[in-house]
Amino acid sequence: MVSNPKRYYTIPLKRALNILYQQKNQQVHELKKLTTHVLLDYDKKVKTNQNKVESKFVLVPQNKQLINRIAKAISDSKTIVRIMTSWNRHLKAADIYRASLKKALSNGVKFQVLVTKNSEDNELSKKNKDFLDHPNIMVRFINSPSKIVEVIIDDQEVFVMTDPKADIAESSALWTNNKSLIIALTTCFNTFYDLPEVY
């Protein structure tokens, strides 16, 4: 008990130990609440930082390195791949990336392919006809030659060829995961994709 002036009394040992136990138990309870709060706050910050993916821009050299990176991106795709290209380049790509395309298709990935077609373009081979008949592949033809050759993977990353007129193995590409640029390129793709189709 506390009085003024202070007076102290002896209490039974059992009661004293019980009071000390309750005080310590209250401290542990407060510490547990604080720990839970700190851990929840930490988890929120980690998740926020994970969602903020740092934008990167990489110039991927021409030839095998670029082919391998695009092949891996197509193989690892989860939902949709959008491709804008010329007809002849598309035919070569269908052969080069055949294994990656098959893997993506077997995982249910959809392909939207926008092809700029010229009168002198080559005809389809039988294996390419079979490939283009797949229900998850939508190919649209436009007569307007595009200045862009691009591959957009899951709206998360994009390869833009630096020379759209070069052969498939002779052009380097800008790779990026920058959201703003991907939105702009996807919007451009969709604008062309919605144009009347030509054969």
Secondary structure, DSSP 8 states (H G I E B T S, - for coil): ---SS-------HHHHHHHHHHHHHHHHHHHHHHHHHHHHHHHHHHHHHHHS----EEEE-TTHHHHHHHHHHHHH--SEEEEEEEHHHHHHHHHHTHHHHHHHHHTT-EEEEEEE--TT-----HHHHHHHTSTTEEEEEESS--S--EEEETTTEEEEES-TTS-TTS--EEEE--HHHHHHHHHHHHHHHTS----
